[in-house]
C-alpha cells in the first residue's frame, strides 16, 4: 500500500507536490508517501503529520535528501548533531542548520 501510494503521489502531484493537503491523516503519517511528496516540493511537509516530523529516522532520511528540509522538522533536530551533519552535507543553508 505504501509503495503504491508513493508512486501515486509522483504521478498525481506533478511539480507542485501538495497532494498531502488532500489525503487522510493516516496517509499524512506515511513516511514513504510524505518523503515522495517532499522530493517534489518541501512545501508538502507543511501537511505532514506532526508526529512524523518528530521521528528521528524520518528526519535523517529527509535531510539526507534535502538539508533544507530541516526547517520543517521538529525544532529539537536543530541541536541534533547527526541530523545537522547530514543536513549540511545535502545543502542546508547555514542559518537553517544553526537555528532550526
VMD Tcl script that builds the backbone (N, CA, C; Angstrom):
set m [mol new atoms 300]
animate dup $m
set s [atomselect $m all]
$s set {name element resname resid chain x y z} {
  {N N UNK 1 A 0.827 -1.193 0.000}
  {CA C UNK 1 A 0.000 0.000 0.000}
  {C C UNK 1 A 0.866 1.250 0.000}
  {N N UNK 2 A 1.907 1.305 0.827}
  {CA C UNK 2 A 2.768 2.480 0.899}
  {C C UNK 2 A 3.470 2.736 -0.429}
  {N N UNK 3 A 3.993 1.672 -1.028}
  {CA C UNK 3 A 4.684 1.853 -2.304}
  {C C UNK 3 A 3.735 2.371 -3.369}
  {N N UNK 4 A 2.559 1.805 -3.399}
  {CA C UNK 4 A 1.569 2.253 -4.368}
  {C C UNK 4 A 1.224 3.719 -4.109}
  {N N UNK 5 A 1.052 4.082 -2.847}
  {CA C UNK 5 A 0.711 5.460 -2.505}
  {C C UNK 5 A 1.838 6.400 -2.912}
  {N N UNK 6 A 3.073 6.026 -2.668}
  {CA C UNK 6 A 4.198 6.891 -3.021}
  {C C UNK 6 A 4.292 7.073 -4.523}
  {N N UNK 7 A 4.101 6.015 -5.286}
  {CA C UNK 7 A 4.121 6.146 -6.741}
  {C C UNK 7 A 2.966 7.020 -7.212}
  {N N UNK 8 A 1.830 6.879 -6.564}
  {CA C UNK 8 A 0.657 7.666 -6.935}
  {C C UNK 8 A 0.919 9.161 -6.737}
  {N N UNK 9 A 1.629 9.513 -5.678}
  {CA C UNK 9 A 1.963 10.921 -5.428}
  {C C UNK 9 A 2.764 11.477 -6.585}
  {N N UNK 10 A 3.779 10.769 -7.021}
  {CA C UNK 10 A 4.608 11.243 -8.115}
  {C C UNK 10 A 3.820 11.480 -9.386}
  {N N UNK 11 A 2.845 10.658 -9.631}
  {CA C UNK 11 A 2.043 10.773 -10.845}
  {C C UNK 11 A 1.031 11.909 -10.709}
  {N N UNK 12 A 0.394 12.002 -9.559}
  {CA C UNK 12 A -0.690 12.955 -9.403}
  {C C UNK 12 A -0.245 14.373 -9.126}
  {N N UNK 13 A 0.795 14.507 -8.354}
  {CA C UNK 13 A 1.144 15.807 -7.834}
  {C C UNK 13 A 1.856 16.675 -8.851}
  {N N UNK 14 A 2.713 16.095 -9.629}
  {CA C UNK 14 A 3.469 16.886 -10.586}
  {C C UNK 14 A 4.384 17.858 -9.877}
  {N N UNK 15 A 4.631 18.998 -10.481}
  {CA C UNK 15 A 5.620 19.915 -9.931}
  {C C UNK 15 A 5.192 20.621 -8.648}
  {N N UNK 16 A 3.928 20.607 -8.300}
  {CA C UNK 16 A 3.505 21.332 -7.096}
  {C C UNK 16 A 3.663 20.513 -5.824}
  {N N UNK 17 A 3.446 19.213 -5.893}
  {CA C UNK 17 A 3.723 18.327 -4.767}
  {C C UNK 17 A 2.866 18.499 -3.535}
  {N N UNK 18 A 1.735 19.164 -3.621}
  {CA C UNK 18 A 0.964 19.448 -2.414}
  {C C UNK 18 A -0.218 18.507 -2.196}
  {N N UNK 19 A -0.126 17.293 -2.710}
  {CA C UNK 19 A -1.206 16.336 -2.557}
  {C C UNK 19 A -1.490 16.015 -1.086}
  {N N UNK 20 A -0.547 16.178 -0.206}
  {CA C UNK 20 A -0.760 15.825 1.199}
  {C C UNK 20 A -1.894 16.613 1.835}
  {N N UNK 21 A -2.182 17.784 1.347}
  {CA C UNK 21 A -3.271 18.557 1.929}
  {C C UNK 21 A -4.627 17.937 1.635}
  {N N UNK 22 A -4.674 16.983 0.719}
  {CA C UNK 22 A -5.942 16.377 0.312}
  {C C UNK 22 A -6.081 14.921 0.717}
  {N N UNK 23 A -5.173 14.398 1.511}
  {CA C UNK 23 A -5.252 12.987 1.885}
  {C C UNK 23 A -5.600 12.838 3.361}
  {N N UNK 24 A -5.936 11.624 3.739}
  {CA C UNK 24 A -6.344 11.329 5.120}
  {C C UNK 24 A -5.170 11.498 6.082}
  {N N UNK 25 A -5.476 11.689 7.360}
  {CA C UNK 25 A -4.411 11.786 8.370}
  {C C UNK 25 A -3.478 10.570 8.380}
  {N N UNK 26 A -4.023 9.384 8.116}
  {CA C UNK 26 A -3.178 8.186 8.072}
  {C C UNK 26 A -2.114 8.304 6.991}
  {N N UNK 27 A -2.505 8.810 5.825}
  {CA C UNK 27 A -1.543 8.954 4.735}
  {C C UNK 27 A -0.562 10.092 4.992}
  {N N UNK 28 A -0.996 11.101 5.724}
  {CA C UNK 28 A -0.084 12.199 6.081}
  {C C UNK 28 A 1.001 11.729 7.047}
  {N N UNK 29 A 0.766 10.577 7.671}
  {CA C UNK 29 A 1.738 9.993 8.597}
  {C C UNK 29 A 2.535 8.870 7.948}
  {N N UNK 30 A 2.317 8.609 6.680}
  {CA C UNK 30 A 3.019 7.543 5.965}
  {C C UNK 30 A 4.382 8.065 5.515}
  {N N UNK 31 A 5.468 7.552 6.091}
  {CA C UNK 31 A 6.799 8.083 5.781}
  {C C UNK 31 A 7.155 8.038 4.296}
  {N N UNK 32 A 6.801 6.952 3.637}
  {CA C UNK 32 A 7.148 6.821 2.228}
  {C C UNK 32 A 6.383 7.829 1.370}
  {N N UNK 33 A 5.108 7.999 1.671}
  {CA C UNK 33 A 4.288 8.946 0.931}
  {C C UNK 33 A 4.777 10.381 1.156}
  {N N UNK 34 A 5.040 10.724 2.391}
  {CA C UNK 34 A 5.488 12.081 2.714}
  {C C UNK 34 A 6.853 12.358 2.096}
  {N N UNK 35 A 7.752 11.398 2.150}
  {CA C UNK 35 A 9.066 11.578 1.534}
  {C C UNK 35 A 8.935 11.779 0.029}
  {N N UNK 36 A 8.069 10.998 -0.611}
  {CA C UNK 36 A 7.863 11.152 -2.051}
  {C C UNK 36 A 7.334 12.547 -2.373}
  {N N UNK 37 A 6.391 13.034 -1.576}
  {CA C UNK 37 A 5.847 14.374 -1.802}
  {C C UNK 37 A 6.914 15.438 -1.549}
  {N N UNK 38 A 7.730 15.241 -0.512}
  {CA C UNK 38 A 8.784 16.210 -0.188}
  {C C UNK 38 A 9.850 16.268 -1.272}
  {N N UNK 39 A 10.058 15.175 -1.966}
  {CA C UNK 39 A 11.027 15.175 -3.060}
  {C C UNK 39 A 10.550 16.021 -4.235}
  {N N UNK 40 A 9.242 16.210 -4.322}
  {CA C UNK 40 A 8.680 17.073 -5.362}
  {C C UNK 40 A 8.781 18.525 -4.903}
  {N N UNK 41 A 8.359 18.785 -3.676}
  {CA C UNK 41 A 8.479 20.119 -3.085}
  {C C UNK 41 A 8.468 19.996 -1.565}
  {N N UNK 42 A 9.364 20.702 -0.915}
  {CA C UNK 42 A 9.419 20.678 0.544}
  {C C UNK 42 A 8.173 21.294 1.168}
  {N N UNK 43 A 7.476 22.130 0.438}
  {CA C UNK 43 A 6.234 22.726 0.940}
  {C C UNK 43 A 5.213 21.663 1.339}
  {N N UNK 44 A 5.305 20.490 0.748}
  {CA C UNK 44 A 4.392 19.402 1.094}
  {C C UNK 44 A 4.515 19.039 2.571}
  {N N UNK 45 A 5.667 19.293 3.165}
  {CA C UNK 45 A 5.880 18.951 4.574}
  {C C UNK 45 A 4.981 19.762 5.503}
  {N N UNK 46 A 4.457 20.859 5.036}
  {CA C UNK 46 A 3.518 21.643 5.854}
  {C C UNK 46 A 2.281 20.828 6.208}
  {N N UNK 47 A 1.988 19.793 5.412}
  {CA C UNK 47 A 0.792 18.988 5.611}
  {C C UNK 47 A 1.090 17.618 6.208}
  {N N UNK 48 A 2.333 17.331 6.495}
  {CA C UNK 48 A 2.712 16.044 7.079}
  {C C UNK 48 A 2.243 15.969 8.530}
  {N N UNK 49 A 2.012 14.763 8.996}
  {CA C UNK 49 A 1.606 14.558 10.385}
  {C C UNK 49 A 2.713 15.038 11.322}
  {N N UNK 50 A 2.361 15.799 12.346}
  {CA C UNK 50 A 3.367 16.324 13.278}
  {C C UNK 50 A 4.241 15.229 13.891}
  {N N UNK 51 A 3.646 14.080 14.196}
  {CA C UNK 51 A 4.438 13.011 14.809}
  {C C UNK 51 A 5.503 12.481 13.848}
  {N N UNK 52 A 5.230 12.537 12.565}
  {CA C UNK 52 A 6.223 12.101 11.581}
  {C C UNK 52 A 7.399 13.083 11.547}
  {N N UNK 53 A 7.105 14.358 11.677}
  {CA C UNK 53 A 8.157 15.376 11.653}
  {C C UNK 53 A 8.975 15.386 12.941}
  {N N UNK 54 A 8.561 14.581 13.921}
  {CA C UNK 54 A 9.306 14.424 15.172}
  {C C UNK 54 A 10.083 13.114 15.209}
  {N N UNK 55 A 9.900 12.277 14.203}
  {CA C UNK 55 A 10.540 10.967 14.154}
  {C C UNK 55 A 11.973 11.097 13.636}
  {N N UNK 56 A 12.940 10.659 14.434}
  {CA C UNK 56 A 14.351 10.847 14.083}
  {C C UNK 56 A 14.752 10.082 12.822}
  {N N UNK 57 A 14.273 8.852 12.678}
  {CA C UNK 57 A 14.612 8.081 11.479}
  {C C UNK 57 A 14.100 8.785 10.217}
  {N N UNK 58 A 12.875 9.285 10.299}
  {CA C UNK 58 A 12.323 10.009 9.160}
  {C C UNK 58 A 13.119 11.293 8.909}
  {N N UNK 59 A 13.468 11.988 9.977}
  {CA C UNK 59 A 14.242 13.227 9.846}
  {C C UNK 59 A 15.578 12.959 9.154}
  {N N UNK 60 A 16.242 11.889 9.535}
  {CA C UNK 60 A 17.532 11.548 8.929}
  {C C UNK 60 A 17.368 11.277 7.434}
  {N N UNK 61 A 16.351 10.527 7.074}
  {CA C UNK 61 A 16.115 10.218 5.662}
  {C C UNK 61 A 15.766 11.485 4.884}
  {N N UNK 62 A 14.974 12.320 5.478}
  {CA C UNK 62 A 14.543 13.544 4.814}
  {C C UNK 62 A 15.713 14.507 4.574}
  {N N UNK 63 A 16.524 14.752 5.593}
  {CA C UNK 63 A 17.647 15.687 5.401}
  {C C UNK 63 A 18.743 15.072 4.538}
  {N N UNK 64 A 18.775 13.753 4.445}
  {CA C UNK 64 A 19.702 13.101 3.515}
  {C C UNK 64 A 19.334 13.496 2.079}
  {N N UNK 65 A 18.049 13.631 1.830}
  {CA C UNK 65 A 17.557 14.047 0.513}
  {C C UNK 65 A 17.740 15.551 0.313}
  {N N UNK 66 A 17.394 16.338 1.326}
  {CA C UNK 66 A 17.485 17.791 1.216}
  {C C UNK 66 A 17.733 18.393 2.586}
  {N N UNK 67 A 18.880 19.010 2.742}
  {CA C UNK 67 A 19.203 19.657 4.010}
  {C C UNK 67 A 18.237 20.766 4.373}
  {N N UNK 68 A 17.654 21.383 3.377}
  {CA C UNK 68 A 16.704 22.469 3.632}
  {C C UNK 68 A 15.440 21.981 4.335}
  {N N UNK 69 A 15.189 20.686 4.311}
  {CA C UNK 69 A 14.013 20.124 4.979}
  {C C UNK 69 A 14.087 20.307 6.487}
  {N N UNK 70 A 15.267 20.562 7.004}
  {CA C UNK 70 A 15.438 20.772 8.439}
  {C C UNK 70 A 14.500 21.860 8.950}
  {N N UNK 71 A 14.213 22.840 8.145}
  {CA C UNK 71 A 13.337 23.943 8.547}
  {C C UNK 71 A 11.909 23.472 8.838}
  {N N UNK 72 A 11.507 22.317 8.311}
  {CA C UNK 72 A 10.152 21.813 8.501}
  {C C UNK 72 A 10.049 20.794 9.633}
  {N N UNK 73 A 11.179 20.336 10.126}
  {CA C UNK 73 A 11.191 19.307 11.160}
  {C C UNK 73 A 11.019 19.910 12.547}
  {N N UNK 74 A 10.790 19.043 13.514}
  {CA C UNK 74 A 10.645 19.484 14.903}
  {C C UNK 74 A 11.893 20.265 15.323}
  {N N UNK 75 A 11.723 21.343 16.082}
  {CA C UNK 75 A 12.861 22.186 16.492}
  {C C UNK 75 A 13.975 21.438 17.237}
  {N N UNK 76 A 13.657 20.331 17.885}
  {CA C UNK 76 A 14.693 19.563 18.594}
  {C C UNK 76 A 15.815 19.105 17.665}
  {N N UNK 77 A 15.505 18.925 16.384}
  {CA C UNK 77 A 16.527 18.456 15.454}
  {C C UNK 77 A 17.574 19.528 15.150}
  {N N UNK 78 A 17.286 20.765 15.499}
  {CA C UNK 78 A 18.254 21.847 15.285}
  {C C UNK 78 A 19.473 21.693 16.192}
  {N N UNK 79 A 19.366 20.843 17.219}
  {CA C UNK 79 A 20.509 20.598 18.089}
  {C C UNK 79 A 20.984 19.144 18.026}
  {N N UNK 80 A 20.480 18.402 17.083}
  {CA C UNK 80 A 20.878 17.007 16.897}
  {C C UNK 80 A 22.070 16.971 15.943}
  {N N UNK 81 A 23.211 16.640 16.465}
  {CA C UNK 81 A 24.461 16.711 15.704}
  {C C UNK 81 A 24.416 15.896 14.404}
  {N N UNK 82 A 23.933 14.667 14.492}
  {CA C UNK 82 A 23.892 13.813 13.297}
  {C C UNK 82 A 22.962 14.379 12.221}
  {N N UNK 83 A 21.813 14.854 12.641}
  {CA C UNK 83 A 20.870 15.434 11.686}
  {C C UNK 83 A 21.489 16.676 11.044}
  {N N UNK 84 A 22.137 17.509 11.858}
  {CA C UNK 84 A 22.776 18.726 11.330}
  {C C UNK 84 A 23.891 18.394 10.346}
  {N N UNK 85 A 24.683 17.376 10.656}
  {CA C UNK 85 A 25.757 16.989 9.738}
  {C C UNK 85 A 25.200 16.513 8.402}
  {N N UNK 86 A 24.172 15.681 8.463}
  {CA C UNK 86 A 23.547 15.215 7.221}
  {C C UNK 86 A 22.926 16.373 6.448}
  {N N UNK 87 A 22.275 17.268 7.161}
  {CA C UNK 87 A 21.643 18.419 6.510}
  {C C UNK 87 A 22.706 19.282 5.823}
  {N N UNK 88 A 23.820 19.485 6.483}
  {CA C UNK 88 A 24.903 20.278 5.903}
  {C C UNK 88 A 25.481 19.631 4.662}
  {N N UNK 89 A 25.586 18.318 4.677}
  {CA C UNK 89 A 26.124 17.592 3.519}
  {C C UNK 89 A 25.191 17.661 2.315}
  {N N UNK 90 A 23.908 17.812 2.588}
  {CA C UNK 90 A 22.970 17.833 1.461}
  {C C UNK 90 A 22.445 19.240 1.172}
  {N N UNK 91 A 23.165 20.230 1.639}
  {CA C UNK 91 A 22.901 21.580 1.188}
  {C C UNK 91 A 22.016 22.458 2.032}
  {N N UNK 92 A 21.942 22.229 3.330}
  {CA C UNK 92 A 21.151 23.128 4.166}
  {C C UNK 92 A 21.852 24.469 4.284}
  {N N UNK 93 A 21.121 25.559 4.124}
  {CA C UNK 93 A 21.742 26.862 4.357}
  {C C UNK 93 A 22.240 26.945 5.794}
  {N N UNK 94 A 23.318 27.628 6.016}
  {CA C UNK 94 A 23.938 27.695 7.332}
  {C C UNK 94 A 22.958 28.171 8.406}
  {N N UNK 95 A 22.174 29.195 8.132}
  {CA C UNK 95 A 21.271 29.709 9.158}
  {C C UNK 95 A 20.191 28.701 9.509}
  {N N UNK 96 A 19.738 27.880 8.572}
  {CA C UNK 96 A 18.742 26.859 8.882}
  {C C UNK 96 A 19.368 25.797 9.762}
  {N N UNK 97 A 20.549 25.357 9.417}
  {CA C UNK 97 A 21.214 24.323 10.201}
  {C C UNK 97 A 21.524 24.803 11.616}
  {N N UNK 98 A 21.788 26.080 11.785}
  {CA C UNK 98 A 22.131 26.584 13.105}
  {C C UNK 98 A 20.910 26.950 13.916}
  {N N UNK 99 A 19.872 27.436 13.272}
  {CA C UNK 99 A 18.722 27.950 14.011}
  {C C UNK 99 A 17.508 27.043 14.000}
  {N N UNK 100 A 17.467 26.045 13.107}
  {CA C UNK 100 A 16.311 25.177 13.037}
  {C C UNK 100 A 15.207 25.894 12.377}
}
mol reanalyze $m
mol bondsrecalc $m
mol representation Tube
mol addrep $m
